[in-house]
């Protein structure tokens, strides 16, 4: 096992590429995630449009493979929306579980990915707060090419038509089946997101996950937090609070994304200010997705990570 050097001078956050022999198991990326109201996902139109906007915008020519129903990785066709039609639209209309995964490479270490999950069949009373979700992962290079305004415009566009309850944008680590390999990085850089959307969506309801560079609060969550004026009053002036689609609220922390650095005493004070505001409404997911160095489920570490931005 070895690490390639991390370049602390990279424009927004350290470039990370963790290796196990010749296999890349962890890389840095930018996560754009939305959690969706399940009852409104019976209409496949918003998810279909989200993929179309991604393919035509910040994700143009970034994704080259999809995961088929047998779990095999296959090349995307020249018209990738045909896969969206088959795996999202047709399966939604048929009342089936939808789980579309798109990748930039066949191997682990994907800096660009996309996933949409919607299960209309849930009858288990254990998960009354379950959400559907859609997310897009892009490389830091995209920020250098298109600028942060392109990302914010894409997020605003999606919030205008997706039936979202909550969303966020954050530097993140892509780790596939190698969660234990992220541990050294999240101990040093608290701003890197490692959330398993599939795990947290099971009991999220209308709650936030934490403080991120961009925070998108749906109408119900916005009301719970007191709305625009209350958030502006509670947060430092560097936090930009504004309306976003569907009567939601967008909070952008500072001018650029940040991951902090424990080794240098940079503990993300602006993120901590938002975390303190959100704290009464947050909840650590019941499903354990954290693993220790030996690959065993680690509830205590998961709880500690979700609470990492609190000052006590």
PLY file of the C-alpha trace (Angstrom):
ply
format ascii 1.0
element vertex 312
property float x
property float y
property float z
element edge 311
property int vertex1
property int vertex2
end_header
0.00 0.00 0.00
1.31 3.44 -0.84
0.18 7.03 -1.30
1.09 9.31 -4.13
2.20 12.75 -2.93
-0.53 15.21 -1.99
0.02 18.66 -3.46
-0.94 21.15 -0.75
-0.62 23.95 -3.31
-3.41 22.61 -5.46
-5.86 25.48 -6.01
-8.76 24.46 -3.75
-7.84 21.35 -1.77
-5.04 18.75 -1.73
-5.01 16.34 -4.62
-5.31 12.83 -3.19
-4.59 9.54 -4.89
-4.25 6.56 -2.58
-2.78 3.37 -4.02
-2.88 -0.31 -3.10
-0.17 -1.65 -5.32
-1.27 -0.67 -8.82
-4.89 -0.09 -7.76
-6.15 3.44 -7.06
-8.57 3.19 -4.13
-9.19 6.79 -3.00
-9.25 10.03 -5.01
-10.48 13.54 -4.34
-13.49 14.99 -6.15
-16.36 17.47 -5.85
-19.69 16.00 -4.73
-23.03 17.53 -5.78
-25.82 15.66 -3.96
-29.59 16.07 -3.70
-31.96 14.04 -1.52
-35.42 13.78 -3.03
-39.00 13.29 -1.83
-39.82 9.72 -2.81
-43.49 10.30 -3.60
-42.54 12.94 -6.17
-40.00 10.67 -7.87
-42.78 8.61 -9.46
-42.42 11.20 -12.22
-39.10 10.36 -13.92
-38.95 13.71 -15.72
-36.87 15.67 -13.18
-34.21 12.95 -12.84
-34.08 12.53 -16.61
-33.60 16.25 -17.06
-30.88 16.36 -14.39
-28.81 13.84 -16.36
-29.44 15.74 -19.59
-28.25 18.99 -17.99
-25.16 17.24 -16.62
-24.25 15.64 -19.95
-24.77 18.96 -21.71
-22.91 21.05 -19.16
-20.31 20.40 -16.48
-20.31 16.65 -17.15
-19.86 16.86 -20.91
-17.77 13.88 -22.09
-16.78 13.06 -18.50
-18.62 9.73 -18.08
-17.88 6.70 -20.24
-19.36 3.63 -18.51
-22.52 2.45 -16.76
-23.26 -0.44 -14.41
-25.81 -2.85 -15.89
-28.47 -4.83 -14.01
-26.05 -7.71 -13.47
-23.47 -5.42 -11.89
-21.12 -5.43 -14.88
-19.48 -2.25 -16.14
-20.37 -1.52 -19.76
-19.38 1.31 -22.13
-21.87 4.15 -22.41
-23.32 4.44 -25.92
-22.68 7.47 -28.08
-26.08 8.78 -26.94
-25.88 8.36 -23.13
-29.44 9.60 -22.62
-30.61 6.29 -24.11
-29.29 4.59 -20.97
-31.13 7.14 -18.83
-34.28 6.39 -20.81
-33.89 2.65 -20.21
-32.71 2.66 -16.59
-34.53 5.71 -15.21
-37.61 6.52 -17.28
-38.76 3.04 -18.26
-38.07 1.47 -14.87
-39.81 4.31 -13.04
-42.87 3.99 -15.26
-42.87 0.24 -14.61
-42.80 0.86 -10.85
-39.42 -0.82 -10.44
-36.42 0.10 -8.31
-34.16 2.52 -10.17
-30.41 2.48 -9.52
-28.33 4.00 -12.31
-24.57 4.34 -11.77
-22.33 6.07 -14.31
-18.51 6.12 -14.17
-15.54 7.74 -15.84
-13.35 4.60 -15.71
-13.86 0.87 -15.33
-11.44 0.72 -12.39
-11.77 2.15 -8.85
-10.60 5.71 -8.35
-13.43 7.49 -10.12
-13.20 11.27 -9.96
-16.31 11.64 -12.14
-19.45 9.67 -11.39
-23.22 9.98 -11.25
-25.92 7.99 -9.49
-29.69 8.09 -9.17
-31.58 5.84 -6.77
-35.33 5.58 -6.27
-37.21 2.74 -4.61
-41.00 3.03 -4.97
-41.59 -0.38 -3.36
-40.60 0.31 0.25
-43.14 -1.06 2.70
-40.83 -1.61 5.67
-42.14 0.60 8.51
-38.59 0.78 9.87
-37.70 3.40 7.22
-40.55 5.94 7.08
-38.05 8.77 6.57
-36.29 7.27 3.53
-35.37 9.54 0.61
-34.45 8.96 -2.99
-31.23 10.63 -4.12
-29.24 11.81 -7.11
-25.63 12.90 -7.12
-22.90 13.97 -9.50
-19.19 13.79 -8.79
-16.66 15.82 -10.82
-12.93 16.44 -10.59
-11.29 19.53 -9.15
-9.93 20.24 -12.62
-13.47 21.08 -13.69
-13.48 23.97 -11.20
-10.30 25.26 -12.77
-11.73 25.05 -16.27
-15.28 26.28 -15.76
-15.02 28.19 -12.51
-17.08 27.97 -9.35
-19.90 29.98 -10.92
-20.52 27.11 -13.34
-20.99 24.72 -10.42
-23.28 27.13 -8.57
-25.32 27.71 -11.73
-25.71 23.95 -12.18
-26.84 23.56 -8.57
-29.33 26.42 -8.91
-30.64 24.89 -12.12
-31.21 21.49 -10.47
-32.87 23.05 -7.43
-35.37 24.68 -9.78
-36.93 21.38 -10.90
-35.78 18.52 -8.65
-38.21 17.56 -5.82
-35.46 17.99 -3.24
-35.61 18.18 0.52
-31.91 18.77 1.05
-28.65 18.97 -0.88
-25.04 19.99 -0.65
-21.82 20.54 -2.60
-18.48 19.60 -1.07
-14.97 18.37 -1.73
-15.27 14.63 -1.25
-13.31 11.42 -1.34
-14.30 8.69 -3.77
-13.43 5.32 -2.25
-15.66 2.59 -3.71
-15.26 -0.53 -1.56
-12.14 0.76 0.21
-13.56 2.93 2.98
-10.76 2.15 5.45
-8.30 3.83 3.08
-9.95 7.23 3.65
-9.25 7.27 7.39
-5.85 9.06 7.32
-7.28 11.81 5.12
-10.45 12.58 7.05
-8.46 12.72 10.28
-6.38 15.54 8.82
-8.90 17.24 6.51
-12.34 17.51 8.23
-13.92 19.20 5.21
-13.70 16.15 2.95
-17.11 14.48 2.59
-17.24 10.67 2.81
-20.99 10.23 3.27
-22.62 7.12 1.84
-25.76 8.62 0.33
-27.42 5.20 0.24
-26.93 4.81 3.99
-27.97 8.26 5.13
-30.98 8.41 2.76
-32.63 5.59 4.71
-33.63 7.82 7.63
-32.79 11.39 6.60
-36.33 12.78 6.25
-36.10 16.63 6.15
-32.85 16.95 8.05
-29.38 18.21 7.09
-26.21 16.10 7.19
-23.85 18.83 8.30
-22.07 21.96 7.14
-20.68 22.04 3.61
-19.37 24.59 1.15
-22.82 24.81 -0.49
-25.92 23.89 1.52
-29.36 23.57 -0.10
-32.31 23.48 2.27
-35.70 22.46 0.91
-38.90 24.33 1.84
-39.71 22.32 4.98
-36.15 22.36 6.27
-35.86 26.09 5.50
-38.97 26.76 7.55
-37.61 24.64 10.39
-34.43 26.72 10.40
-36.38 29.99 10.46
-36.00 31.01 6.83
-33.66 33.44 5.09
-33.68 36.21 7.64
-33.07 33.93 10.61
-30.16 32.19 8.89
-28.61 35.50 7.88
-28.86 36.71 11.46
-27.32 33.55 12.92
-24.42 33.13 10.51
-21.26 35.22 9.97
-21.39 37.75 7.15
-19.05 35.62 5.00
-21.87 33.10 4.58
-24.00 34.00 1.57
-27.66 33.18 2.21
-30.06 33.39 -0.73
-33.28 31.87 -2.06
-33.08 28.87 -4.36
-35.58 26.89 -6.41
-38.74 25.39 -4.99
-38.92 27.95 -2.16
-35.70 26.64 -0.65
-32.65 28.37 0.77
-29.03 28.22 -0.35
-26.12 28.90 2.01
-22.64 29.22 0.49
-19.75 29.32 2.94
-16.95 31.61 1.80
-15.75 32.20 -1.74
-14.28 28.75 -2.40
-14.57 25.22 -1.02
-12.25 24.33 1.83
-11.29 21.09 3.61
-9.37 22.55 6.56
-6.17 21.05 7.96
-5.87 19.78 11.52
-2.09 19.66 11.24
-2.00 23.41 10.59
-4.67 24.40 13.09
-7.24 25.29 10.41
-10.50 23.97 11.85
-13.03 25.54 9.44
-14.58 28.19 11.73
-17.23 29.25 9.21
-18.34 25.64 8.77
-18.49 25.25 12.53
-20.77 28.29 12.78
-23.26 26.69 10.39
-22.91 23.30 12.09
-23.87 24.88 15.42
-27.01 26.30 13.82
-27.94 22.96 12.28
-27.07 20.83 15.28
-30.57 20.49 16.80
-31.86 19.11 13.49
-29.07 16.70 12.57
-29.02 12.97 13.20
-26.35 10.34 12.69
-27.71 7.69 10.28
-28.71 4.34 11.76
-27.04 2.36 8.99
-23.32 2.03 9.69
-21.13 2.73 6.68
-17.92 3.62 8.53
-15.21 0.97 8.77
-12.08 0.78 10.90
-8.59 -0.10 9.66
-9.56 -3.76 9.57
-12.71 -3.24 7.51
-15.08 -3.77 10.45
-18.19 -1.63 11.00
-17.38 1.26 13.33
-20.40 3.05 14.79
-18.38 5.14 17.24
-16.14 6.53 14.49
-19.19 7.28 12.35
-20.83 9.24 15.17
-17.58 11.10 15.85
-17.17 12.04 12.19
-20.74 13.32 11.84
-20.16 15.44 14.98
-16.65 16.56 14.01
-17.55 20.24 13.47
-19.05 20.79 16.89
-16.86 22.68 19.34
-17.59 20.59 22.45
0 1
1 2
2 3
3 4
4 5
5 6
6 7
7 8
8 9
9 10
10 11
11 12
12 13
13 14
14 15
15 16
16 17
17 18
18 19
19 20
20 21
21 22
22 23
23 24
24 25
25 26
26 27
27 28
28 29
29 30
30 31
31 32
32 33
33 34
34 35
35 36
36 37
37 38
38 39
39 40
40 41
41 42
42 43
43 44
44 45
45 46
46 47
47 48
48 49
49 50
50 51
51 52
52 53
53 54
54 55
55 56
56 57
57 58
58 59
59 60
60 61
61 62
62 63
63 64
64 65
65 66
66 67
67 68
68 69
69 70
70 71
71 72
72 73
73 74
74 75
75 76
76 77
77 78
78 79
79 80
80 81
81 82
82 83
83 84
84 85
85 86
86 87
87 88
88 89
89 90
90 91
91 92
92 93
93 94
94 95
95 96
96 97
97 98
98 99
99 100
100 101
101 102
102 103
103 104
104 105
105 106
106 107
107 108
108 109
109 110
110 111
111 112
112 113
113 114
114 115
115 116
116 117
117 118
118 119
119 120
120 121
121 122
122 123
123 124
124 125
125 126
126 127
127 128
128 129
129 130
130 131
131 132
132 133
133 134
134 135
135 136
136 137
137 138
138 139
139 140
140 141
141 142
142 143
143 144
144 145
145 146
146 147
147 148
148 149
149 150
150 151
151 152
152 153
153 154
154 155
155 156
156 157
157 158
158 159
159 160
160 161
161 162
162 163
163 164
164 165
165 166
166 167
167 168
168 169
169 170
170 171
171 172
172 173
173 174
174 175
175 176
176 177
177 178
178 179
179 180
180 181
181 182
182 183
183 184
184 185
185 186
186 187
187 188
188 189
189 190
190 191
191 192
192 193
193 194
194 195
195 196
196 197
197 198
198 199
199 200
200 201
201 202
202 203
203 204
204 205
205 206
206 207
207 208
208 209
209 210
210 211
211 212
212 213
213 214
214 215
215 216
216 217
217 218
218 219
219 220
220 221
221 222
222 223
223 224
224 225
225 226
226 227
227 228
228 229
229 230
230 231
231 232
232 233
233 234
234 235
235 236
236 237
237 238
238 239
239 240
240 241
241 242
242 243
243 244
244 245
245 246
246 247
247 248
248 249
249 250
250 251
251 252
252 253
253 254
254 255
255 256
256 257
257 258
258 259
259 260
260 261
261 262
262 263
263 264
264 265
265 266
266 267
267 268
268 269
269 270
270 271
271 272
272 273
273 274
274 275
275 276
276 277
277 278
278 279
279 280
280 281
281 282
282 283
283 284
284 285
285 286
286 287
287 288
288 289
289 290
290 291
291 292
292 293
293 294
294 295
295 296
296 297
297 298
298 299
299 300
300 301
301 302
302 303
303 304
304 305
305 306
306 307
307 308
308 309
309 310
310 311
